[in-house]
Amino acid sequence: MGKEYYVYIMASKKDGVLYIGITSDLVKRIWEHKEGITKGFTGKYKIKKLVYFEIYNDPETAIKREKNMKAWKRSWKTEIIENNNPKWEDLYDTII
């Protein structure tokens, strides 16, 4: 099995501030966000809930997807979250 890449969406709360990122180590990266190790946008807005993620085998595909999703309208981001996680539950426990 090759390396995996993750495009993920985090939220401050249901219908709150959203953040889209990419990583090759989802557990570690989300832990960093939750612990406040990651400064900047997520720290400023207290974004700590993993609400959606996708898995890719190819880094270029994952990077393209992340850039594409960042350009989406908010309603599209909300729709993809609610179609997969209607209660906006924190998915971190499902990945550790």
Backbone as CSV, one residue per row, in Angstrom:
resi,resn,N_x,N_y,N_z,CA_x,CA_y,CA_z,C_x,C_y,C_z
1,MET,0.852,-1.181,0.000,0.000,0.000,0.000,0.894,1.240,0.000
2,GLY,0.579,2.183,-0.863,1.361,3.405,-0.962,0.923,4.442,0.052
3,LYS,1.577,5.556,-0.014,1.284,6.659,0.892,-0.087,7.252,0.560
4,GLU,-0.768,7.693,1.592,-2.078,8.313,1.407,-1.997,9.806,1.718
5,TYR,-2.855,10.557,1.048,-2.943,12.001,1.223,-4.394,12.343,1.533
6,TYR,-4.581,13.290,2.415,-5.916,13.621,2.896,-6.231,15.095,2.647
7,VAL,-7.406,15.329,2.118,-7.961,16.680,2.045,-9.048,16.699,3.107
8,TYR,-9.010,17.704,3.964,-9.920,17.696,5.100,-10.559,19.064,5.320
9,ILE,-11.724,19.014,5.969,-12.414,20.237,6.367,-12.587,20.194,7.873
10,MET,-12.211,21.301,8.495,-12.408,21.461,9.936,-13.370,22.623,10.147
11,ALA,-14.045,22.606,11.296,-15.003,23.662,11.620,-14.860,24.066,13.078
12,SER,-15.213,25.313,13.351,-15.216,25.783,14.734,-16.441,25.249,15.470
13,LYS,-17.535,25.065,14.729,-18.801,24.529,15.238,-19.711,24.317,14.040
14,LYS,-20.894,23.784,14.254,-21.853,23.619,13.155,-22.139,24.982,12.557
15,ASP,-22.008,25.074,11.252,-22.211,26.326,10.508,-21.241,27.424,10.931
16,GLY,-20.120,27.039,11.536,-19.115,28.008,11.981,-18.058,28.254,10.919
17,VAL,-16.915,28.722,11.365,-15.800,29.013,10.479,-15.214,27.695,9.966
18,LEU,-14.903,27.638,8.673,-14.367,26.429,8.052,-12.910,26.618,7.643
19,TYR,-12.191,25.510,7.652,-10.808,25.487,7.184,-10.619,24.233,6.345
20,ILE,-9.986,24.381,5.195,-9.690,23.241,4.324,-8.182,23.095,4.249
21,GLY,-7.706,21.871,4.446,-6.275,21.616,4.410,-5.945,20.298,3.737
22,ILE,-4.652,20.037,3.630,-4.159,18.799,3.031,-2.998,18.303,3.888
23,THR,-2.872,16.987,3.997,-1.800,16.393,4.792,-1.579,14.947,4.362
24,SER,-0.421,14.421,4.716,-0.170,12.988,4.499,-0.287,12.224,5.812
25,ASP,-0.527,12.934,6.904,-0.696,12.296,8.219,-1.883,12.967,8.920
26,LEU,-3.067,12.474,8.646,-4.295,13.111,9.125,-4.387,13.128,10.648
27,VAL,-4.076,12.028,11.286,-4.172,11.965,12.750,-3.270,13.017,13.391
28,LYS,-2.022,13.058,12.960,-1.071,14.016,13.528,-1.508,15.454,13.252
29,ARG,-1.916,15.724,12.029,-2.278,17.096,11.658,-3.496,17.596,12.433
30,ILE,-4.511,16.770,12.577,-5.703,17.184,13.317,-5.356,17.358,14.795
31,TRP,-4.513,16.473,15.332,-4.062,16.620,16.718,-3.366,17.967,16.895
32,GLU,-2.532,18.354,15.945,-1.848,19.646,16.014,-2.845,20.804,16.056
33,HIS,-3.873,20.726,15.228,-4.920,21.753,15.247,-5.613,21.783,16.607
34,LYS,-5.983,20.620,17.103,-6.709,20.534,18.370,-5.886,21.039,19.561
35,GLU,-4.599,20.777,19.531,-3.726,21.170,20.630,-3.233,22.612,20.517
36,GLY,-3.595,23.270,19.437,-3.183,24.659,19.263,-1.738,24.809,18.826
37,ILE,-1.126,23.724,18.389,0.254,23.774,17.919,0.318,24.547,16.601
38,THR,-0.739,24.408,15.810,-0.825,25.112,14.547,-1.305,26.531,14.804
39,LYS,-0.442,27.480,14.568,-0.815,28.883,14.751,-1.473,29.381,13.471
40,GLY,-1.985,30.571,13.513,-2.573,31.149,12.316,-4.087,31.042,12.325
41,PHE,-4.659,30.784,11.172,-6.098,30.824,10.970,-6.865,29.914,11.921
42,THR,-6.463,28.643,12.010,-7.209,27.702,12.854,-7.108,28.045,14.325
43,GLY,-5.966,28.534,14.734,-5.803,28.953,16.125,-6.609,30.202,16.437
44,LYS,-6.568,31.149,15.534,-7.278,32.421,15.722,-8.779,32.198,15.872
45,TYR,-9.332,31.315,15.061,-10.782,31.096,15.056,-11.213,29.848,15.828
46,LYS,-10.286,29.246,16.570,-10.581,28.078,17.413,-11.250,26.948,16.620
47,ILE,-10.659,26.630,15.499,-11.176,25.577,14.617,-10.553,24.261,15.051
48,LYS,-11.361,23.380,15.640,-10.829,22.148,16.232,-11.593,20.877,15.860
49,LYS,-12.676,20.991,15.103,-13.485,19.818,14.769,-13.222,19.348,13.341
50,LEU,-12.797,18.104,13.195,-12.685,17.491,11.876,-14.092,17.068,11.449
51,VAL,-14.613,17.669,10.397,-15.988,17.362,9.997,-16.084,16.628,8.664
52,TYR,-14.973,16.571,7.916,-15.010,15.892,6.614,-13.579,15.630,6.152
53,PHE,-13.366,14.505,5.461,-12.075,14.259,4.825,-12.227,13.293,3.656
54,GLU,-11.284,13.384,2.747,-11.193,12.506,1.591,-9.781,11.944,1.536
55,ILE,-9.629,10.750,0.978,-8.335,10.079,0.903,-7.930,9.935,-0.562
56,TYR,-6.656,10.232,-0.831,-6.105,10.119,-2.179,-4.790,9.360,-2.127
57,ASN,-4.462,8.664,-3.216,-3.194,7.951,-3.323,-2.139,8.776,-4.044
58,ASP,-2.578,9.842,-4.691,-1.696,10.670,-5.500,-1.645,12.094,-4.951
59,PRO,-0.468,12.606,-4.621,-0.404,13.944,-4.030,-0.896,15.055,-4.959
60,GLU,-0.624,14.934,-6.243,-1.066,15.971,-7.182,-2.590,16.063,-7.236
61,THR,-3.248,14.921,-7.220,-4.710,14.899,-7.229,-5.257,15.526,-5.953
62,ALA,-4.644,15.206,-4.834,-5.083,15.766,-3.554,-4.887,17.283,-3.528
63,ILE,-3.771,17.757,-4.021,-3.504,19.197,-4.049,-4.519,19.913,-4.935
64,LYS,-4.815,19.343,-6.088,-5.820,19.941,-6.985,-7.186,19.994,-6.312
65,ARG,-7.537,18.915,-5.624,-8.832,18.860,-4.934,-8.907,19.919,-3.839
66,GLU,-7.841,20.054,-3.054,-7.824,21.056,-1.992,-8.012,22.459,-2.572
67,LYS,-7.265,22.781,-3.600,-7.379,24.114,-4.216,-8.769,24.349,-4.776
68,ASN,-9.327,23.313,-5.384,-10.677,23.405,-5.933,-11.696,23.669,-4.834
69,MET,-11.601,22.902,-3.744,-12.553,23.050,-2.637,-12.436,24.417,-1.968
70,LYS,-11.219,24.935,-1.855,-11.038,26.254,-1.250,-11.736,27.336,-2.065
71,ALA,-11.877,27.109,-3.360,-12.529,28.092,-4.238,-14.055,27.949,-4.268
72,TRP,-14.566,26.895,-3.667,-16.012,26.664,-3.658,-16.757,27.748,-2.889
73,LYS,-18.031,27.889,-3.255,-18.944,28.712,-2.450,-19.151,28.011,-1.113
74,ARG,-19.451,28.785,-0.112,-19.681,28.208,1.228,-20.795,27.165,1.192
75,SER,-21.839,27.420,0.440,-22.970,26.482,0.387,-22.535,25.113,-0.138
76,TRP,-21.577,25.069,-1.041,-21.080,23.790,-1.556,-20.288,23.057,-0.478
77,LYS,-19.501,23.799,0.291,-18.732,23.190,1.380,-19.674,22.620,2.440
78,THR,-20.681,23.402,2.783,-21.670,22.954,3.767,-22.394,21.710,3.261
79,GLU,-22.731,21.692,1.989,-23.450,20.548,1.418,-22.629,19.267,1.498
80,ILE,-21.349,19.335,1.172,-20.523,18.116,1.215,-20.359,17.622,2.649
81,ILE,-20.271,18.553,3.594,-20.187,18.150,5.009,-21.497,17.483,5.421
82,GLU,-22.612,18.129,5.172,-23.900,17.622,5.646,-24.324,16.338,4.950
83,ASN,-23.889,16.126,3.707,-24.200,14.866,3.021,-23.461,13.691,3.651
84,ASN,-22.322,13.961,4.268,-21.495,12.899,4.847,-21.481,12.894,6.366
85,ASN,-21.802,14.018,6.969,-21.736,14.169,8.426,-22.825,15.170,8.847
86,PRO,-24.100,14.766,8.747,-25.207,15.703,8.950,-25.237,16.414,10.299
87,LYS,-24.663,15.797,11.321,-24.664,16.415,12.654,-23.383,17.204,12.926
88,TRP,-22.513,17.291,11.937,-21.234,17.999,12.081,-20.447,17.461,13.285
89,GLU,-20.467,16.146,13.463,-19.739,15.543,14.572,-18.238,15.584,14.304
90,ASP,-17.458,15.634,15.349,-16.006,15.614,15.238,-15.598,14.189,14.866
91,LEU,-14.964,14.020,13.729,-14.586,12.697,13.218,-13.229,12.230,13.717
92,TYR,-12.586,13.034,14.533,-11.237,12.689,14.993,-11.180,11.309,15.654
93,ASP,-12.143,10.997,16.508,-12.148,9.703,17.197,-12.287,8.529,16.230
94,THR,-12.849,8.766,15.047,-13.011,7.686,14.069,-11.712,7.397,13.313
95,ILE,-10.744,8.311,13.373,-9.501,8.107,12.635,-8.319,7.694,13.514
96,ILE,-8.492,7.797,14.842,-7.358,7.425,15.710,-7.460,5.965,16.128
